[in-house]
Amino acid sequence: MAVKKRTSARPATAGSAGAAGSARSAGSTRSAGSTRSAGSTRSANGQDKLITSLKQFIRTRGSSYLSDPNVSSIGIGYKEKNGKRSKELALQFTVDKKVRPEGVRDVGSVEIPAVIDIGGGVEVPTDVVQRSYKPHFLVVPEAQTPERQKRVDPVRPGVSVGNVKVSAGTLGCIVFDKNDGSTCVLSNWHVLNGRKGVPGDEVVQPGTADDSRIALNRLGTLKRSHLGQVGDCAVAGITERDFDTAILDLDVTPTQLGEPQIDDKVVKSGRTTGVTHGVVTRPFAKVSINYGAPVGVREIECFEIGPDPGHPADGDEISLPGDSGSAWLFKARTGRPTDVLAGLHFGGESDADPEDRALACFPHAVFEELKITLQPPARGSLEAVTGYDPGFLTVPIATPQLGAAVKADAVQLSGTEVIPYTHFSLALNGKRRFAFWVAWNIDGGAIKKIDRSGIEFKKDPRLPADVQVGNEIYKGNRLDRGHIARRADLIWGPMPEADRANTDSFFYTNITPQMDDFNQSAKAGIWGELENALYEEIEVEGLKVSVFGGPVFQDDDRVFRGVQLPREFWKVLVYSEKGTLKAKAFLLTQNLVLAEILELDEFRVFQIKLGEIQKRTGLKFPATLLQADTLVVPEALEDRTPLESLADIDWG
């Protein structure tokens, strides 16, 4: 066993290998007296170098052998002689049908040479074994319901799980998303995704083969999946249960990733066969597995596991359909399972094969591909800055576009004027030093309660300091630092993500000056409570709202400490109600009296047409948004309806 830091590799599919003495396609000719064989007994260092060379050969040349319809895999293993394993390393081929040399063409195959030059003049003997593979998903529900196949809360590895469109597999282990810090379950592509699955599909525990009550058994949704050279793997979020990271009946939480070596002893806990023990028989192989239409045949890099003679499994089966997704752990010399993850089980031998074998994906490859980790990531280590999501609602809504007159004033970050933060994005006016607009998403069903104490307002270090207004205008006066995107709107999702959004909301790029009276008055309450009022008055689809807001820049805005202070602000709420997209626009005006002491002379809140905001700001909103604004303003009120209370808002 080698413990490695995560790198990347390729997930494997389902299938297992291992019957001694079969042949690759049909027959293999072996001339007894070939030249020097690199597979003969050698030092440990020499064997390590040979295995490295064999892995590279299989990666680069393996697909050409797998194109033979009778070859199911090519891997590294000990050559078998007269049914017994020798100490000689070989390129081991598994074939669907083993025949004599004269019958090779009859099965559409070609002979495998007795030795193969893997480069540099190094010749390695070959070995041919009759064996084929299949994915280990469950096809037929079982009549009985063992504990592993029942609903559990907290959910834990070793129990039944699956996409609602799939039968059932095994929850391998609890992992964490590197992008947003969310807690996830790890299993196979053919368990959490399947041939008909798409991201966002519901995942249930137990799988539908064990309990068809989907509403009761909801666990979360499919986040990411992969089926290909790296492996057969997928993750789904956990939103409906608590979780326990210890694997059922092993009582161990994986904390490290390892790399298998030949003869390593391993153990797994699966939905169907429970706890079984195995030995690594081939530390590296590339297998070819047919996943059925419309997916077809996929090649996967993996390793093979055979039975541990010292711990025979019930029925001599170390894995069966329904075990897919199980986590294989390395065992210590004492026989106890360690906390080192050896691989992700995804398949076993086909029904016609006499030898019991299992296949597992390499963990470092799976974790890199799926962007997951075994440890909860610190907030500062999260890899993704999600920003405003245009596809957050059922109808995509793009951010506002800057007009030609002001576009040159926009601050650029990495070649774009759209600057992302957690759950919000903005465009910054470098001339006025406040945002042109801020766009944010609110997931009302995932809001967290997080304290704001101890968080300091600060300038965004990604941007030049001189294009941001800092604390210099707020010292020693009545100006408050007001959030454009409300802090309370942004703190949703997994806790690490919500925590980062909480901190991001305090960047000065999301701040504009407001009078302290503004935050304390009843009318200010209208402005600050618009989002809350929407949730109270309207059945918002999915509790999801997108919001746009910002200041109105005017040439005659008054100057204070060298900064022109906006006296008007706008906000647009966008949501779906009963399948219809709606947009509601609002305007706040405040008249600042500037002297040695700032005063708020008067401010008012209006509901207005979105087109009026376009005129005042020079921004261009998407046509779908303009069409979603159904406000009718009486002629006598010109372009705006004054709001004295939240009850005056037209939500129609």
Secondary structure, 3 states (H helix, E strand, C coil): CEECCCCCCCEECCCCCCCCCCCCCCCECCCCCCCCCCCCCCCHHHHHHHHHHHHHHHHHHHHHHHCCCCEEEEEEEEEEECCEEEEEEEEEEEECCCCCHHHCHHHCCCCECCEEECCCCCEEEEEEEECCEEECCCCCCCCCCCHHHCCCCCECCCCEEEECCCCCEECCEEEEECCCCCEEEEECHHHHCCCCCCCCCEEECCCCCCCCCHHHHEEEEEEEEEEECEEEEEEEECCCCCECCCCCCCCCCCCEEEECCCCCEEEEEECCCEEEEEEEEEEEEEEEEECCCCCCEEEEEEEEEEECCCCCCHHHCCCCCCCCCCEEEEECCCCCEEEEEEEEEEEEECCCCCCCCEEEECHHHHHHHHCEECCCCCHHHCCCCCCCCCCCCCCCCCCCEECHHHHCCECCECCECCEECCCEEEEEECCCCCEEEEEEEEECCCECCCCCCCCCCECCCCCCHHHCCCHHHCCCCCEEEEECCCHHHHCECCHHHHHHHHHHCCEHHHEEEEEHHHHHCHHHHHHHCHHHHHHHHCCCHHHEEEEEEEEECCCCCCEECCEECCCEEEEEEEEEECCEEEEEEEEEEEEEECCCCCEEEEEEEEEECHHHHHHHHCEECCHHHHHHCCCCCCHHHCCEEECCCHHHCCCC
